[in-house]
């Protein structure tokens, strides 16, 4: 078991609480640029970060683990890609990728691995595709469970978990305690109502925003995150929420996002207090 976290994301060196993290893919794939970005977000006030699969496949993961520890950031999630609804070959490749990402997660101390199930939506999926995905996820969860690692389904178009109902159905069918949700923007569904519906299965959150079809500032887009986060706090959410996609320059975006989110996340119920 990794010393940094207990089962699926409650870090053992602090009381569980809602905290902010910032996704490192916003700094590109050059190691030195990523390192500088990580230092920058720590200075801003973020407590954690996430890495995308593409970056990890080309970098020295053990060196990266040392860097994040030195800076003082928790690695809260690895964002992976899978094709369990694809061909037999893609299904086998996805199983291998799950094992690879579990290994990365052990080195980095990250409790979560983000999942896209493939490129087939819940309405289009055949029963065979659905059951293939269920079996793939069961195998991945079984391999990850002894390490305290969870898989998180991130809602998106053209995946089996593209609606709240289909996501909950997939979690039920897989039947593994270490499979949950990475909750994020979920158009056209009401965010607060959806949060209430899926909350018992939320292991992680992504915060992003869009305007006119483009990535936009967190405090000025289609989603008003304040009532969503306050509802999550009311429901008892005490894990990380990661700012996901940034408008460049990323560090300026990170500062503006933090200034908006921190009073909500770290304040009292009326979101007027400061960080504890």
Buried (B, 14 or more C-beta within 10 A) or exposed (E): EBEBBBBBBBBEEEEBBBBBBBBBBBBBBEBEEBBEBBBBBBEBBBBBBBBBBEBBEEBEBEEBBEBBBEBEBBBBBBBBBBBBBBEEEBBEBBBEBBEBBBEBBBBBBBBBBBBBBBEBBBEEBEEEBBEBBBBBBBBBBEBBBEBBBBBBBBBBEBBBBBBBEBBBBBBEBBEBEBBBBBBBBBEEBEBBEBBBBBBEBBBBBBBBBBEEEEBBBBBEBEBEBBBBBBBBBEEEBBBBBBBBBBBEEBBEBBBBBBEBBBBBBBBEEEBEEEEE
